């Protein structure tokens, strides 16, 4: 077997292997097209939802702030700490904070009013 015969045989074998089945190739193309269509549709739905959400937020706007109602009851206390002295902590004893000590007001320079609504 000569070199030329080997080249011809290899070329023929390569051509036989490289022929594609047109029906399977068409199915592959249709599947790829369907996947692209689904992806584009999903992206369009997500974009539409984002636009509608932004529009709803802009139309609804933000309500103007209103003052707190008078006569509220302070509950569960409040903890205030001064930045210049982190060990200086005041606890509002109107509410029940069982995990805090009772003598914290003795070592602080601030206090709450009698009803617990103001820091004085």
C-alpha positions in Angstrom: 0.0 0.0 0.0 1.5 3.2 -1.1 1.4 6.6 0.6 -1.0 7.9 -2.0 -3.4 5.0 -1.4 -3.3 5.7 2.4 -4.1 9.4 1.8 -7.0 8.5 -0.4 -8.4 5.9 2.0 -8.0 8.3 5.0 -9.8 11.1 3.1 -12.6 8.7 2.1 -13.0 7.5 5.7 -13.0 11.1 7.0 -15.7 12.1 4.5 -17.9 9.1 5.6 -17.6 10.0 9.3 -18.3 13.7 8.7 -21.5 13.3 6.9 -24.3 14.5 9.2 -27.8 13.2 9.6 -29.9 16.1 8.4 -32.9 15.1 10.6 -30.8 15.1 13.8 -29.1 18.3 12.8 -32.5 19.9 12.3 -33.7 18.7 15.7 -30.6 20.2 17.4 -31.1 23.5 15.7 -34.8 23.6 16.6 -33.9 22.8 20.3 -31.3 25.5 20.4 -33.8 28.0 18.8 -36.4 27.1 21.4 -34.0 27.5 24.3 -33.0 30.9 23.0 -36.7 31.9 22.7 -37.3 30.8 26.3 -34.3 32.8 27.5 -35.3 35.9 25.7 -38.9 35.5 27.0 -37.7 35.1 30.6 -35.5 38.2 30.3 -38.4 40.2 28.9 -40.7 39.1 31.7 -38.0 40.0 34.3 -37.4 43.4 32.7 -41.1 44.1 32.6 -41.5 43.2 36.3 -38.6 45.5 37.2 -40.1 48.4 35.2 -43.5 47.9 36.8 -42.1 47.7 40.3 -40.1 50.9 39.8 -43.1 52.7 38.3 -45.3 51.5 41.2 -42.7 52.8 43.7 -42.5 56.1 42.0 -46.3 56.6 41.7 -46.9 55.6 45.3 -44.2 57.8 46.5 -43.2 58.2 50.1 -45.7 59.4 52.7 -44.6 62.5 54.6 -43.4 61.8 58.1 -46.0 62.4 60.9 -45.3 63.0 64.5 -45.7 60.3 67.1 -49.1 60.0 68.8 -49.4 61.6 72.2 -50.1 59.5 75.2 -48.0 56.5 74.1 -46.7 54.1 76.7 -43.0 53.4 76.9 -42.3 49.7 77.1 -39.3 47.4 77.1 -37.0 50.3 78.0 -34.2 51.9 76.1 -30.4 51.8 76.3 -28.4 55.0 75.8 -24.6 55.1 75.6 -22.4 58.1 75.2 -19.8 57.9 72.5 -17.0 59.7 74.5 -17.4 57.3 77.5 -18.6 53.8 76.4 -18.8 52.7 80.0 -21.4 55.4 80.7 -24.6 53.6 80.0 -28.1 54.6 81.1 -31.1 52.3 81.0 -34.7 53.4 81.0 -36.3 51.5 83.9 -39.9 52.1 82.8 -39.7 48.9 80.8 -38.5 45.6 82.1 -34.9 44.8 81.1 -34.0 41.9 83.4 -30.6 41.4 82.0 -29.4 44.9 83.0 -28.2 45.9 86.5 -30.3 48.1 88.7 -27.6 50.6 89.7 -26.6 51.9 86.2 -28.4 55.3 86.8 -26.0 56.1 89.6 -22.9 56.3 87.3 -24.4 58.3 84.4 -24.6 62.0 83.6 -28.0 61.7 81.7 -31.4 60.6 82.9 -34.9 59.9 81.6 -37.9 61.9 82.5 -40.4 60.4 85.0 -42.7 59.1 82.3 -39.7 57.7 80.3 -40.5 59.7 77.2 -37.5 62.1 77.2 -33.7 62.0 77.8 -32.7 64.9 80.0 
